[in-house]
């Protein structure tokens, strides 16, 4: 049996209903992997040379981590 297509009003109501449901607040996690990026190359870590306002804003609003290692002897994991 093929379902009938929804009218635009029905779609709007369904989307509003989904948006209104209470969902548990889960953390967002963003991992930025770069090749040859040094610790002091971003503004949020003290660079006066490179301007990185969007990354600086993310760092200000969230958490900053200072140690991350890719388990490889070459840079290929950051180029995948």
N, CA, C and O atoms as a Tripos MOL2 file, in Angstrom:
@<TRIPOS>MOLECULE
protein
  320   319    80     0     0
PROTEIN
NO_CHARGES

@<TRIPOS>ATOM
      1 N           0.8420   -1.1640    0.0000 N.3       1 UNK1
      2 CA          0.0000    0.0000    0.0000 C.3       1 UNK1
      3 C           0.8990    1.2430    0.0000 C.2       1 UNK1
      4 O           1.7690    1.3630    0.8630 O.2       1 UNK1
      5 N           0.7120    2.1490   -0.9290 N.am      2 UNK2
      6 CA          1.5100    3.3600   -1.0500 C.3       2 UNK2
      7 C           0.9050    4.4720   -0.2030 C.2       2 UNK2
      8 O          -0.2830    4.7710   -0.3290 O.2       2 UNK2
      9 N           1.7290    5.0990    0.6760 N.am      3 UNK3
     10 CA          1.1730    6.1920    1.4770 C.3       3 UNK3
     11 C           0.8800    7.4100    0.6180 C.2       3 UNK3
     12 O           1.5470    7.6540   -0.3870 O.2       3 UNK3
     13 N          -0.1230    8.1660    1.0260 N.am      4 UNK4
     14 CA         -0.4650    9.3840    0.3040 C.3       4 UNK4
     15 C           0.5820   10.4610    0.5880 C.2       4 UNK4
     16 O           1.0880   10.5320    1.7080 O.2       4 UNK4
     17 N           0.9160   11.2900   -0.3800 N.am      5 UNK5
     18 CA          1.8830   12.3620   -0.1240 C.3       5 UNK5
     19 C           1.3090   13.3800    0.8580 C.2       5 UNK5
     20 O           0.1110   13.6630    0.8570 O.2       5 UNK5
     21 N           2.1920   13.9230    1.6950 N.am      6 UNK6
     22 CA          1.7620   14.9170    2.6730 C.3       6 UNK6
     23 C           1.6060   16.2810    2.0290 C.2       6 UNK6
     24 O           2.3880   16.6620    1.1580 O.2       6 UNK6
     25 N           0.5990   17.0070    2.4610 N.am      7 UNK7
     26 CA          0.4310   18.3870    2.0340 C.3       7 UNK7
     27 C           1.4650   19.2350    2.7640 C.2       7 UNK7
     28 O           1.9750   18.8170    3.8030 O.2       7 UNK7
     29 N           1.7810   20.4080    2.2460 N.am      8 UNK8
     30 CA          2.8070   21.2470    2.8530 C.3       8 UNK8
     31 C           2.4580   21.6220    4.2870 C.2       8 UNK8
     32 O           3.3530   21.7310    5.1260 O.2       8 UNK8
     33 N           1.1590   21.8240    4.5920 N.am      9 UNK9
     34 CA          0.7470   22.1660    5.9580 C.3       9 UNK9
     35 C           1.0180   20.9910    6.8950 C.2       9 UNK9
     36 O           1.4460   21.1820    8.0330 O.2       9 UNK9
     37 N           0.7640   19.7700    6.4090 N.am     10 UNK10
     38 CA          1.0090   18.5800    7.2170 C.3      10 UNK10
     39 C           2.5050   18.4160    7.4870 C.2      10 UNK10
     40 O           2.9020   18.0340    8.5870 O.2      10 UNK10
     41 N           3.3260   18.7030    6.4870 N.am     11 UNK11
     42 CA          4.7820   18.6060    6.6670 C.3      11 UNK11
     43 C           5.2480   19.6120    7.7090 C.2      11 UNK11
     44 O           6.0670   19.2910    8.5700 O.2      11 UNK11
     45 N           4.7180   20.8400    7.6250 N.am     12 UNK12
     46 CA          5.0920   21.8870    8.5870 C.3      12 UNK12
     47 C           4.7080   21.4650   10.0000 C.2      12 UNK12
     48 O           5.4980   21.6190   10.9310 O.2      12 UNK12
     49 N           3.5120   20.9400   10.1620 N.am     13 UNK13
     50 CA          3.0400   20.5310   11.4810 C.3      13 UNK13
     51 C           3.8940   19.3880   12.0270 C.2      13 UNK13
     52 O           4.2210   19.3610   13.2140 O.2      13 UNK13
     53 N           4.2500   18.4510   11.1610 N.am     14 UNK14
     54 CA          5.0670   17.3250   11.5890 C.3      14 UNK14
     55 C           6.4600   17.8020   12.0060 C.2      14 UNK14
     56 O           6.9880   17.3440   13.0190 O.2      14 UNK14
     57 N           7.0590   18.7100   11.2410 N.am     15 UNK15
     58 CA          8.3780   19.2320   11.5830 C.3      15 UNK15
     59 C           8.3320   20.0400   12.8780 C.2      15 UNK15
     60 O           9.2490   19.9480   13.6940 O.2      15 UNK15
     61 N           7.2810   20.8260   13.0730 N.am     16 UNK16
     62 CA          7.1260   21.5790   14.3210 C.3      16 UNK16
     63 C           6.9950   20.6430   15.5110 C.2      16 UNK16
     64 O           7.5460   20.9060   16.5800 O.2      16 UNK16
     65 N           6.2650   19.5520   15.3230 N.am     17 UNK17
     66 CA          6.0850   18.5760   16.3920 C.3      17 UNK17
     67 C           7.4090   17.9220   16.7630 C.2      17 UNK17
     68 O           7.7050   17.7420   17.9450 O.2      17 UNK17
     69 N           8.2020   17.5670   15.7650 N.am     18 UNK18
     70 CA          9.5150   16.9540   16.0150 C.3      18 UNK18
     71 C          10.4310   17.9420   16.7210 C.2      18 UNK18
     72 O          11.1350   17.5700   17.6600 O.2      18 UNK18
     73 N          10.4290   19.1940   16.2820 N.am     19 UNK19
     74 CA         11.2960   20.2140   16.8800 C.3      19 UNK19
     75 C          10.9000   20.5100   18.3200 C.2      19 UNK19
     76 O          11.7590   20.8650   19.1280 O.2      19 UNK19
     77 N           9.6250   20.3740   18.6590 N.am     20 UNK20
     78 CA          9.1430   20.7020   19.9970 C.3      20 UNK20
     79 C           9.4310   19.6010   21.0100 C.2      20 UNK20
     80 O           9.3650   19.8420   22.2160 O.2      20 UNK20
     81 N           9.7490   18.4010   20.5430 N.am     21 UNK21
     82 CA         10.0160   17.3060   21.4620 C.3      21 UNK21
     83 C          11.2770   17.5980   22.2690 C.2      21 UNK21
     84 O          12.2600   18.1190   21.7420 O.2      21 UNK21
     85 N          11.2360   17.2620   23.5230 N.am     22 UNK22
     86 CA         12.3870   17.4500   24.3910 C.3      22 UNK22
     87 C          13.3970   16.3320   24.1180 C.2      22 UNK22
     88 O          13.0860   15.1490   24.2510 O.2      22 UNK22
     89 N          14.5770   16.7230   23.7440 N.am     23 UNK23
     90 CA         15.6400   15.7540   23.5480 C.3      23 UNK23
     91 C          16.7440   16.0530   24.5550 C.2      23 UNK23
     92 O          16.9870   17.2150   24.8800 O.2      23 UNK23
     93 N          17.4040   15.0300   25.0430 N.am     24 UNK24
     94 CA         18.4750   15.2750   26.0060 C.3      24 UNK24
     95 C          19.6040   16.0720   25.3660 C.2      24 UNK24
     96 O          19.9690   15.8470   24.2120 O.2      24 UNK24
     97 N          20.1490   17.0080   26.1400 N.am     25 UNK25
     98 CA         21.2430   17.8450   25.6510 C.3      25 UNK25
     99 C          22.5150   17.0030   25.6270 C.2      25 UNK25
    100 O          22.9900   16.5470   26.6670 O.2      25 UNK25
    101 N          23.0520   16.8050   24.4460 N.am     26 UNK26
    102 CA         24.2860   16.0530   24.3000 C.3      26 UNK26
    103 C          25.3820   17.0020   23.8450 C.2      26 UNK26
    104 O          25.1080   17.9550   23.1160 O.2      26 UNK26
    105 N          26.5950   16.7620   24.2540 N.am     27 UNK27
    106 CA         27.6770   17.6640   23.8510 C.3      27 UNK27
    107 C          28.0190   17.5040   22.3720 C.2      27 UNK27
    108 O          27.9190   16.4160   21.8050 O.2      27 UNK27
    109 N          28.4170   18.5990   21.7780 N.am     28 UNK28
    110 CA         28.9310   18.5690   20.4170 C.3      28 UNK28
    111 C          30.4440   18.4620   20.5060 C.2      28 UNK28
    112 O          31.0580   19.0620   21.3880 O.2      28 UNK28
    113 N          31.0370   17.7180   19.6190 N.am     29 UNK29
    114 CA         32.4780   17.5340   19.6190 C.3      29 UNK29
    115 C          32.9900   17.8070   18.2140 C.2      29 UNK29
    116 O          32.5390   17.1970   17.2450 O.2      29 UNK29
    117 N          33.9370   18.7310   18.1180 N.am     30 UNK30
    118 CA         34.5520   19.0420   16.8350 C.3      30 UNK30
    119 C          36.0350   18.7600   16.9550 C.2      30 UNK30
    120 O          36.7050   19.3160   17.8250 O.2      30 UNK30
    121 N          36.5520   17.9070   16.0980 N.am     31 UNK31
    122 CA         37.9760   17.6130   16.0620 C.3      31 UNK31
    123 C          38.5130   18.1560   14.7470 C.2      31 UNK31
    124 O          38.0530   17.7720   13.6710 O.2      31 UNK31
    125 N          39.4810   19.0420   14.8410 N.am     32 UNK32
    126 CA         40.0950   19.6220   13.6460 C.3      32 UNK32
    127 C          41.4820   19.0070   13.5110 C.2      32 UNK32
    128 O          42.3400   19.2030   14.3710 O.2      32 UNK32
    129 N          41.6980   18.2680   12.4340 N.am     33 UNK33
    130 CA         42.9860   17.6260   12.1940 C.3      33 UNK33
    131 C          43.6710   18.3620   11.0540 C.2      33 UNK33
    132 O          43.1150   18.4900    9.9630 O.2      33 UNK33
    133 N          44.8720   18.8410   11.3090 N.am     34 UNK34
    134 CA         45.6250   19.6100   10.3140 C.3      34 UNK34
    135 C          47.0210   19.0400   10.1550 C.2      34 UNK34
    136 O          47.5800   18.4630   11.0880 O.2      34 UNK34
    137 N          47.5660   19.2020    8.9880 N.am     35 UNK35
    138 CA         48.9290   18.7790    8.7150 C.3      35 UNK35
    139 C          49.8610   19.9690    8.9470 C.2      35 UNK35
    140 O          49.6070   21.0600    8.4370 O.2      35 UNK35
    141 N          50.9220   19.7700    9.7040 N.am     36 UNK36
    142 CA         51.9530   20.7840    9.9680 C.3      36 UNK36
    143 C          51.4100   22.0260   10.6630 C.2      36 UNK36
    144 O          51.8920   23.1290   10.4030 O.2      36 UNK36
    145 N          50.4350   21.8790   11.5250 N.am     37 UNK37
    146 CA         49.9260   22.9950   12.3210 C.3      37 UNK37
    147 C          50.6000   22.9360   13.6780 C.2      37 UNK37
    148 O          50.4690   21.9480   14.4010 O.2      37 UNK37
    149 N          51.3130   23.9820   14.0190 N.am     38 UNK38
    150 CA         52.0050   24.0280   15.2980 C.3      38 UNK38
    151 C          51.0990   24.5080   16.4110 C.2      38 UNK38
    152 O          50.0360   25.0730   16.1580 O.2      38 UNK38
    153 N          51.5220   24.2810   17.6430 N.am     39 UNK39
    154 CA         50.7400   24.6380   18.8230 C.3      39 UNK39
    155 C          50.4260   26.1340   18.8560 C.2      39 UNK39
    156 O          49.3190   26.5190   19.2330 O.2      39 UNK39
    157 N          51.3650   26.9700   18.4760 N.am     40 UNK40
    158 CA         51.1600   28.4070   18.5480 C.3      40 UNK40
    159 C          50.7020   29.0470   17.2560 C.2      40 UNK40
    160 O          50.8100   30.2640   17.1110 O.2      40 UNK40
    161 N          50.1940   28.2730   16.3110 N.am     41 UNK41
    162 CA         49.7770   28.8160   15.0140 C.3      41 UNK41
    163 C          48.3510   29.3630   15.0060 C.2      41 UNK41
    164 O          47.9470   29.9890   14.0250 O.2      41 UNK41
    165 N          47.5980   29.1490   16.0450 N.am     42 UNK42
    166 CA         46.2230   29.6350   16.1230 C.3      42 UNK42
    167 C          46.1450   30.7890   17.1100 C.2      42 UNK42
    168 O          46.8950   30.8340   18.0850 O.2      42 UNK42
    169 N          45.2390   31.7160   16.8520 N.am     43 UNK43
    170 CA         45.0730   32.8610   17.7340 C.3      43 UNK43
    171 C          44.7020   32.4670   19.1480 C.2      43 UNK43
    172 O          45.1490   33.1080   20.1000 O.2      43 UNK43
    173 N          43.8930   31.4250   19.3110 N.am     44 UNK44
    174 CA         43.4540   31.0090   20.6510 C.3      44 UNK44
    175 C          44.5970   30.4400   21.4790 C.2      44 UNK44
    176 O          44.4760   30.3100   22.6970 O.2      44 UNK44
    177 N          45.7070   30.1000   20.8280 N.am     45 UNK45
    178 CA         46.8890   29.6090   21.5410 C.3      45 UNK45
    179 C          48.0110   30.6320   21.5210 C.2      45 UNK45
    180 O          49.1540   30.2980   21.8290 O.2      45 UNK45
    181 N          47.7010   31.8830   21.1620 N.am     46 UNK46
    182 CA         48.6750   32.9530   21.3090 C.3      46 UNK46
    183 C          49.3190   33.4870   20.0490 C.2      46 UNK46
    184 O          50.2010   34.3410   20.1480 O.2      46 UNK46
    185 N          48.9310   33.0350   18.8740 N.am     47 UNK47
    186 CA         49.5570   33.5390   17.6550 C.3      47 UNK47
    187 C          49.1250   34.9730   17.3690 C.2      47 UNK47
    188 O          47.9340   35.2830   17.3370 O.2      47 UNK47
    189 N          50.1130   35.8420   17.1610 N.am     48 UNK48
    190 CA         49.8240   37.2070   16.7300 C.3      48 UNK48
    191 C          49.9670   37.3140   15.2150 C.2      48 UNK48
    192 O          49.5430   38.3040   14.6200 O.2      48 UNK48
    193 N          50.5560   36.3080   14.5970 N.am     49 UNK49
    194 CA         50.8000   36.3140   13.1580 C.3      49 UNK49
    195 C          49.5660   35.8590   12.3630 C.2      49 UNK49
    196 O          49.1920   36.4880   11.3730 O.2      49 UNK49
    197 N          48.9500   34.7760   12.8030 N.am     50 UNK50
    198 CA         47.8110   34.2020   12.0740 C.3      50 UNK50
    199 C          46.5050   34.6350   12.7270 C.2      50 UNK50
    200 O          46.3490   34.5410   13.9450 O.2      50 UNK50
    201 N          45.5810   35.1040   11.9220 N.am     51 UNK51
    202 CA         44.2630   35.4850   12.4180 C.3      51 UNK51
    203 C          43.2890   34.3370   12.1810 C.2      51 UNK51
    204 O          43.0220   33.9630   11.0390 O.2      51 UNK51
    205 N          42.7700   33.7890   13.2560 N.am     52 UNK52
    206 CA         41.8400   32.6540   13.1820 C.3      52 UNK52
    207 C          40.5990   32.9530   14.0370 C.2      52 UNK52
    208 O          40.3650   32.2650   15.0310 O.2      52 UNK52
    209 N          39.8100   33.9540   13.6710 N.am     53 UNK53
    210 CA         38.7020   34.3830   14.5400 C.3      53 UNK53
    211 C          37.6200   33.3340   14.7550 C.2      53 UNK53
    212 O          37.0520   33.2600   15.8450 O.2      53 UNK53
    213 N          37.3230   32.5290   13.7540 N.am     54 UNK54
    214 CA         36.2520   31.5440   13.9210 C.3      54 UNK54
    215 C          36.7060   30.4310   14.8620 C.2      54 UNK54
    216 O          35.9590   30.0170   15.7480 O.2      54 UNK54
    217 N          37.9230   29.9510   14.6690 N.am     55 UNK55
    218 CA         38.4570   28.9160   15.5620 C.3      55 UNK55
    219 C          38.6300   29.4890   16.9680 C.2      55 UNK55
    220 O          38.3670   28.7990   17.9520 O.2      55 UNK55
    221 N          39.0690   30.7410   17.0690 N.am     56 UNK56
    222 CA         39.2140   31.3850   18.3780 C.3      56 UNK56
    223 C          37.8680   31.4550   19.0940 C.2      56 UNK56
    224 O          37.7980   31.2400   20.3040 O.2      56 UNK56
    225 N          36.8050   31.7520   18.3600 N.am     57 UNK57
    226 CA         35.4680   31.8110   18.9460 C.3      57 UNK57
    227 C          35.0210   30.4320   19.4310 C.2      57 UNK57
    228 O          34.4580   30.3100   20.5180 O.2      57 UNK57
    229 N          35.2710   29.3990   18.6300 N.am     58 UNK58
    230 CA         34.9400   28.0380   19.0610 C.3      58 UNK58
    231 C          35.6890   27.6850   20.3420 C.2      58 UNK58
    232 O          35.1250   27.0790   21.2530 O.2      58 UNK58
    233 N          36.9670   28.0690   20.4050 N.am     59 UNK59
    234 CA         37.7750   27.7660   21.5860 C.3      59 UNK59
    235 C          37.2850   28.5270   22.8050 C.2      59 UNK59
    236 O          37.3080   27.9960   23.9150 O.2      59 UNK59
    237 N          36.8450   29.7570   22.6160 N.am     60 UNK60
    238 CA         36.3530   30.5660   23.7310 C.3      60 UNK60
    239 C          35.0540   30.0010   24.2870 C.2      60 UNK60
    240 O          34.8500   29.9930   25.5010 O.2      60 UNK60
    241 N          34.1800   29.5320   23.4160 N.am     61 UNK61
    242 CA         32.8810   29.0140   23.8490 C.3      61 UNK61
    243 C          32.9310   27.5770   24.3320 C.2      61 UNK61
    244 O          31.9950   27.1130   24.9850 O.2      61 UNK61
    245 N          34.0040   26.8650   24.0230 N.am     62 UNK62
    246 CA         34.0710   25.4500   24.3830 C.3      62 UNK62
    247 C          35.2930   25.1240   25.2100 C.2      62 UNK62
    248 O          35.7240   25.9160   26.0480 O.2      62 UNK62
    249 N          35.8410   23.9610   24.9690 N.am     63 UNK63
    250 CA         37.0210   23.4970   25.6890 C.3      63 UNK63
    251 C          38.1880   23.4130   24.7200 C.2      63 UNK63
    252 O          38.0180   23.1350   23.5330 O.2      63 UNK63
    253 N          39.3740   23.6600   25.2520 N.am     64 UNK64
    254 CA         40.5850   23.5340   24.4500 C.3      64 UNK64
    255 C          41.4040   22.3650   24.9850 C.2      64 UNK64
    256 O          41.5570   22.1940   26.1940 O.2      64 UNK64
    257 N          41.9160   21.5810   24.0770 N.am     65 UNK65
    258 CA         42.7820   20.4740   24.4450 C.3      65 UNK65
    259 C          44.1660   20.7470   23.8730 C.2      65 UNK65
    260 O          44.2930   21.2350   22.7500 O.2      65 UNK65
    261 N          45.1850   20.4390   24.6330 N.am     66 UNK66
    262 CA         46.5390   20.7930   24.2130 C.3      66 UNK66
    263 C          47.3880   19.6030   23.8030 C.2      66 UNK66
    264 O          48.5130   19.7900   23.3390 O.2      66 UNK66
    265 N          46.8920   18.4020   23.9570 N.am     67 UNK67
    266 CA         47.6830   17.2260   23.5830 C.3      67 UNK67
    267 C          46.8380   16.2810   22.7400 C.2      67 UNK67
    268 O          45.8010   15.7870   23.1820 O.2      67 UNK67
    269 N          47.2940   16.0440   21.5360 N.am     68 UNK68
    270 CA         46.6410   15.0840   20.6540 C.3      68 UNK68
    271 C          47.7170   14.5070   19.7550 C.2      68 UNK68
    272 O          48.4880   15.2460   19.1430 O.2      68 UNK68
    273 N          47.7670   13.2180   19.6770 N.am     69 UNK69
    274 CA         48.7900   12.5760   18.8680 C.3      69 UNK69
    275 C          48.1450   11.6010   17.9060 C.2      69 UNK69
    276 O          47.2350   10.8560   18.2710 O.2      69 UNK69
    277 N          48.6160   11.6120   16.6950 N.am     70 UNK70
    278 CA         48.1840   10.6570   15.6950 C.3      70 UNK70
    279 C          49.2560    9.5750   15.6380 C.2      70 UNK70
    280 O          50.4240    9.8620   15.3790 O.2      70 UNK70
    281 N          48.8600    8.3600   15.8760 N.am     71 UNK71
    282 CA         49.8230    7.2660   16.0110 C.3      71 UNK71
    283 C          50.3580    6.8160   14.6530 C.2      71 UNK71
    284 O          49.9810    5.7640   14.1360 O.2      71 UNK71
    285 N          51.2320    7.6260   14.0990 N.am     72 UNK72
    286 CA         51.8680    7.2740   12.8280 C.3      72 UNK72
    287 C          53.1960    8.0200   12.7330 C.2      72 UNK72
    288 O          53.3500    9.1100   13.2850 O.2      72 UNK72
    289 N          54.1300    7.4290   12.0410 N.am     73 UNK73
    290 CA         55.4490    8.0580   11.9220 C.3      73 UNK73
    291 C          55.5190    9.0640   10.7700 C.2      73 UNK73
    292 O          56.5270    9.7510   10.6040 O.2      73 UNK73
    293 N          54.4690    9.1480    9.9930 N.am     74 UNK74
    294 CA         54.3970   10.0930    8.8800 C.3      74 UNK74
    295 C          53.0940   10.8800    8.9830 C.2      74 UNK74
    296 O          52.2520   10.5780    9.8280 O.2      74 UNK74
    297 N          52.9280   11.8780    8.1360 N.am     75 UNK75
    298 CA         51.7580   12.7500    8.2350 C.3      75 UNK75
    299 C          50.5270   12.2110    7.5010 C.2      75 UNK75
    300 O          49.5280   12.9240    7.4040 O.2      75 UNK75
    301 N          50.5590   11.0100    6.9930 N.am     76 UNK76
    302 CA         49.4440   10.5070    6.1980 C.3      76 UNK76
    303 C          48.0940   10.4540    6.9340 C.2      76 UNK76
    304 O          47.0700   10.6080    6.2680 O.2      76 UNK76
    305 N          48.0190   10.2480    8.2590 N.am     77 UNK77
    306 CA         46.6910   10.2670    8.8800 C.3      77 UNK77
    307 C          45.9580   11.6020    8.7250 C.2      77 UNK77
    308 O          44.7280   11.6300    8.6670 O.2      77 UNK77
    309 N          46.7080   12.7050    8.6580 N.am     78 UNK78
    310 CA         46.0460   13.9840    8.4900 C.3      78 UNK78
    311 C          45.7390   14.2850    7.0340 C.2      78 UNK78
    312 O          45.0880   15.2880    6.7400 O.2      78 UNK78
    313 N          46.1830   13.4570    6.1330 N.am     79 UNK79
    314 CA         45.9300   13.6610    4.7000 C.3      79 UNK79
    315 C          44.9450   12.6580    4.1440 C.2      79 UNK79
    316 O          44.7410   12.6060    2.9310 O.2      79 UNK79
    317 N          44.3370   11.8700    4.9860 N.am     80 UNK80
    318 CA         43.4100   10.8360    4.5140 C.3      80 UNK80
    319 C          42.1070   11.4390    4.0770 C.2      80 UNK80
    320 O          41.2060   10.7180    3.6500 O.2      80 UNK80
@<TRIPOS>BOND
     1     1     2 1
     2     2     3 1
     3     3     4 2
     4     3     5 am
     5     5     6 1
     6     6     7 1
     7     7     8 2
     8     7     9 am
     9     9    10 1
    10    10    11 1
    11    11    12 2
    12    11    13 am
    13    13    14 1
    14    14    15 1
    15    15    16 2
    16    15    17 am
    17    17    18 1
    18    18    19 1
    19    19    20 2
    20    19    21 am
    21    21    22 1
    22    22    23 1
    23    23    24 2
    24    23    25 am
    25    25    26 1
    26    26    27 1
    27    27    28 2
    28    27    29 am
    29    29    30 1
    30    30    31 1
    31    31    32 2
    32    31    33 am
    33    33    34 1
    34    34    35 1
    35    35    36 2
    36    35    37 am
    37    37    38 1
    38    38    39 1
    39    39    40 2
    40    39    41 am
    41    41    42 1
    42    42    43 1
    43    43    44 2
    44    43    45 am
    45    45    46 1
    46    46    47 1
    47    47    48 2
    48    47    49 am
    49    49    50 1
    50    50    51 1
    51    51    52 2
    52    51    53 am
    53    53    54 1
    54    54    55 1
    55    55    56 2
    56    55    57 am
    57    57    58 1
    58    58    59 1
    59    59    60 2
    60    59    61 am
    61    61    62 1
    62    62    63 1
    63    63    64 2
    64    63    65 am
    65    65    66 1
    66    66    67 1
    67    67    68 2
    68    67    69 am
    69    69    70 1
    70    70    71 1
    71    71    72 2
    72    71    73 am
    73    73    74 1
    74    74    75 1
    75    75    76 2
    76    75    77 am
    77    77    78 1
    78    78    79 1
    79    79    80 2
    80    79    81 am
    81    81    82 1
    82    82    83 1
    83    83    84 2
    84    83    85 am
    85    85    86 1
    86    86    87 1
    87    87    88 2
    88    87    89 am
    89    89    90 1
    90    90    91 1
    91    91    92 2
    92    91    93 am
    93    93    94 1
    94    94    95 1
    95    95    96 2
    96    95    97 am
    97    97    98 1
    98    98    99 1
    99    99   100 2
   100    99   101 am
   101   101   102 1
   102   102   103 1
   103   103   104 2
   104   103   105 am
   105   105   106 1
   106   106   107 1
   107   107   108 2
   108   107   109 am
   109   109   110 1
   110   110   111 1
   111   111   112 2
   112   111   113 am
   113   113   114 1
   114   114   115 1
   115   115   116 2
   116   115   117 am
   117   117   118 1
   118   118   119 1
   119   119   120 2
   120   119   121 am
   121   121   122 1
   122   122   123 1
   123   123   124 2
   124   123   125 am
   125   125   126 1
   126   126   127 1
   127   127   128 2
   128   127   129 am
   129   129   130 1
   130   130   131 1
   131   131   132 2
   132   131   133 am
   133   133   134 1
   134   134   135 1
   135   135   136 2
   136   135   137 am
   137   137   138 1
   138   138   139 1
   139   139   140 2
   140   139   141 am
   141   141   142 1
   142   142   143 1
   143   143   144 2
   144   143   145 am
   145   145   146 1
   146   146   147 1
   147   147   148 2
   148   147   149 am
   149   149   150 1
   150   150   151 1
   151   151   152 2
   152   151   153 am
   153   153   154 1
   154   154   155 1
   155   155   156 2
   156   155   157 am
   157   157   158 1
   158   158   159 1
   159   159   160 2
   160   159   161 am
   161   161   162 1
   162   162   163 1
   163   163   164 2
   164   163   165 am
   165   165   166 1
   166   166   167 1
   167   167   168 2
   168   167   169 am
   169   169   170 1
   170   170   171 1
   171   171   172 2
   172   171   173 am
   173   173   174 1
   174   174   175 1
   175   175   176 2
   176   175   177 am
   177   177   178 1
   178   178   179 1
   179   179   180 2
   180   179   181 am
   181   181   182 1
   182   182   183 1
   183   183   184 2
   184   183   185 am
   185   185   186 1
   186   186   187 1
   187   187   188 2
   188   187   189 am
   189   189   190 1
   190   190   191 1
   191   191   192 2
   192   191   193 am
   193   193   194 1
   194   194   195 1
   195   195   196 2
   196   195   197 am
   197   197   198 1
   198   198   199 1
   199   199   200 2
   200   199   201 am
   201   201   202 1
   202   202   203 1
   203   203   204 2
   204   203   205 am
   205   205   206 1
   206   206   207 1
   207   207   208 2
   208   207   209 am
   209   209   210 1
   210   210   211 1
   211   211   212 2
   212   211   213 am
   213   213   214 1
   214   214   215 1
   215   215   216 2
   216   215   217 am
   217   217   218 1
   218   218   219 1
   219   219   220 2
   220   219   221 am
   221   221   222 1
   222   222   223 1
   223   223   224 2
   224   223   225 am
   225   225   226 1
   226   226   227 1
   227   227   228 2
   228   227   229 am
   229   229   230 1
   230   230   231 1
   231   231   232 2
   232   231   233 am
   233   233   234 1
   234   234   235 1
   235   235   236 2
   236   235   237 am
   237   237   238 1
   238   238   239 1
   239   239   240 2
   240   239   241 am
   241   241   242 1
   242   242   243 1
   243   243   244 2
   244   243   245 am
   245   245   246 1
   246   246   247 1
   247   247   248 2
   248   247   249 am
   249   249   250 1
   250   250   251 1
   251   251   252 2
   252   251   253 am
   253   253   254 1
   254   254   255 1
   255   255   256 2
   256   255   257 am
   257   257   258 1
   258   258   259 1
   259   259   260 2
   260   259   261 am
   261   261   262 1
   262   262   263 1
   263   263   264 2
   264   263   265 am
   265   265   266 1
   266   266   267 1
   267   267   268 2
   268   267   269 am
   269   269   270 1
   270   270   271 1
   271   271   272 2
   272   271   273 am
   273   273   274 1
   274   274   275 1
   275   275   276 2
   276   275   277 am
   277   277   278 1
   278   278   279 1
   279   279   280 2
   280   279   281 am
   281   281   282 1
   282   282   283 1
   283   283   284 2
   284   283   285 am
   285   285   286 1
   286   286   287 1
   287   287   288 2
   288   287   289 am
   289   289   290 1
   290   290   291 1
   291   291   292 2
   292   291   293 am
   293   293   294 1
   294   294   295 1
   295   295   296 2
   296   295   297 am
   297   297   298 1
   298   298   299 1
   299   299   300 2
   300   299   301 am
   301   301   302 1
   302   302   303 1
   303   303   304 2
   304   303   305 am
   305   305   306 1
   306   306   307 1
   307   307   308 2
   308   307   309 am
   309   309   310 1
   310   310   311 1
   311   311   312 2
   312   311   313 am
   313   313   314 1
   314   314   315 1
   315   315   316 2
   316   315   317 am
   317   317   318 1
   318   318   319 1
   319   319   320 2
@<TRIPOS>SUBSTRUCTURE
     1 UNK1         2 RESIDUE 1 A UNK
     2 UNK2         6 RESIDUE 1 A UNK
     3 UNK3        10 RESIDUE 1 A UNK
     4 UNK4        14 RESIDUE 1 A UNK
     5 UNK5        18 RESIDUE 1 A UNK
     6 UNK6        22 RESIDUE 1 A UNK
     7 UNK7        26 RESIDUE 1 A UNK
     8 UNK8        30 RESIDUE 1 A UNK
     9 UNK9        34 RESIDUE 1 A UNK
    10 UNK10       38 RESIDUE 1 A UNK
    11 UNK11       42 RESIDUE 1 A UNK
    12 UNK12       46 RESIDUE 1 A UNK
    13 UNK13       50 RESIDUE 1 A UNK
    14 UNK14       54 RESIDUE 1 A UNK
    15 UNK15       58 RESIDUE 1 A UNK
    16 UNK16       62 RESIDUE 1 A UNK
    17 UNK17       66 RESIDUE 1 A UNK
    18 UNK18       70 RESIDUE 1 A UNK
    19 UNK19       74 RESIDUE 1 A UNK
    20 UNK20       78 RESIDUE 1 A UNK
    21 UNK21       82 RESIDUE 1 A UNK
    22 UNK22       86 RESIDUE 1 A UNK
    23 UNK23       90 RESIDUE 1 A UNK
    24 UNK24       94 RESIDUE 1 A UNK
    25 UNK25       98 RESIDUE 1 A UNK
    26 UNK26      102 RESIDUE 1 A UNK
    27 UNK27      106 RESIDUE 1 A UNK
    28 UNK28      110 RESIDUE 1 A UNK
    29 UNK29      114 RESIDUE 1 A UNK
    30 UNK30      118 RESIDUE 1 A UNK
    31 UNK31      122 RESIDUE 1 A UNK
    32 UNK32      126 RESIDUE 1 A UNK
    33 UNK33      130 RESIDUE 1 A UNK
    34 UNK34      134 RESIDUE 1 A UNK
    35 UNK35      138 RESIDUE 1 A UNK
    36 UNK36      142 RESIDUE 1 A UNK
    37 UNK37      146 RESIDUE 1 A UNK
    38 UNK38      150 RESIDUE 1 A UNK
    39 UNK39      154 RESIDUE 1 A UNK
    40 UNK40      158 RESIDUE 1 A UNK
    41 UNK41      162 RESIDUE 1 A UNK
    42 UNK42      166 RESIDUE 1 A UNK
    43 UNK43      170 RESIDUE 1 A UNK
    44 UNK44      174 RESIDUE 1 A UNK
    45 UNK45      178 RESIDUE 1 A UNK
    46 UNK46      182 RESIDUE 1 A UNK
    47 UNK47      186 RESIDUE 1 A UNK
    48 UNK48      190 RESIDUE 1 A UNK
    49 UNK49      194 RESIDUE 1 A UNK
    50 UNK50      198 RESIDUE 1 A UNK
    51 UNK51      202 RESIDUE 1 A UNK
    52 UNK52      206 RESIDUE 1 A UNK
    53 UNK53      210 RESIDUE 1 A UNK
    54 UNK54      214 RESIDUE 1 A UNK
    55 UNK55      218 RESIDUE 1 A UNK
    56 UNK56      222 RESIDUE 1 A UNK
    57 UNK57      226 RESIDUE 1 A UNK
    58 UNK58      230 RESIDUE 1 A UNK
    59 UNK59      234 RESIDUE 1 A UNK
    60 UNK60      238 RESIDUE 1 A UNK
    61 UNK61      242 RESIDUE 1 A UNK
    62 UNK62      246 RESIDUE 1 A UNK
    63 UNK63      250 RESIDUE 1 A UNK
    64 UNK64      254 RESIDUE 1 A UNK
    65 UNK65      258 RESIDUE 1 A UNK
    66 UNK66      262 RESIDUE 1 A UNK
    67 UNK67      266 RESIDUE 1 A UNK
    68 UNK68      270 RESIDUE 1 A UNK
    69 UNK69      274 RESIDUE 1 A UNK
    70 UNK70      278 RESIDUE 1 A UNK
    71 UNK71      282 RESIDUE 1 A UNK
    72 UNK72      286 RESIDUE 1 A UNK
    73 UNK73      290 RESIDUE 1 A UNK
    74 UNK74      294 RESIDUE 1 A UNK
    75 UNK75      298 RESIDUE 1 A UNK
    76 UNK76      302 RESIDUE 1 A UNK
    77 UNK77      306 RESIDUE 1 A UNK
    78 UNK78      310 RESIDUE 1 A UNK
    79 UNK79      314 RESIDUE 1 A UNK
    80 UNK80      318 RESIDUE 1 A UNK
